[in-house]
Amino acid sequence: MIIQIQDELDLSKIAESGQCFRVAQVAGQYRFMTGPKVLYIRPLGAGRYEAACSESEWQQVWSPYFDLQRNYAAVRRSIAGDAFMQQAAESGRGVRVLRQDPWEMLVTFIISQRKSIPAIQKAVEALASAFGTALQTEHETLHTFPTPQALCAAGEPGLRQCGLGYRVPYVQDAARKVCDGTLRLDELSGKSDGELLDALKGVKGVGDKVANCVMLFAYGRTARVPVDVWIQRIMQERYAGADPFAPYGENAGIMQQYAFYYVQHHKDAVK
């Protein structure tokens, strides 16, 4: 089907934005996955996209996934009096904060600690290939992200062979807590930011940065700002240690994504 999107959407930039690790280019299209759903989508120009899904799936799954109810052009235009953030937002125009699966985001960002983006992608794919469910599409054979039950059953040796290193007990603790009902990810969406943060940090190895990533990329808490080494460097080098994102309120996490994308492609911008 053909989709017309009026707002800013750049699939290439989203794929490189450090928030999703299973996006790939296949047969001239971009492939996105969430749960058992797979989308092949091709930009046609002028805001038009060819999407290999039904209209109902687009409305129910992919429109929320791409956060299409939010006007990112208006968010970007709201920046005033901050040359660095204006430059970052212009560079990242088309990046959107995806609404992804909470379980996948929890495990993915546990894995992400002290890993480069290619290393995260490799580990996530290794987990999916080893413990996910095979999924055949027109273009390829894929594997869904493993369920908590699958990772509970995987055992320490199985997880270690996926390149998780010291994060193995953290992933095991997350899986156990979901399996035994200690952590009910589907019920956390109704919690306040503080309650959600505390619940996520109850998992071994989850600190503020990982918890904020899950809040931003899974629960749509766009006021949250994950602070990694690059964002910390921006704060120190460009803002004398101050928080440049707080003034943007509910859009602070979107500004963080613009800044993160910008610095990945212009590393001298924080010198």
Summary of the structure (lengths in Angstrom):
residues: 271
radius of gyration: 18.4
end to end distance: 45.5
largest distance: 53.2
contacts: 828
relative contact order: 0.14
helix: 54%
strand: 11%
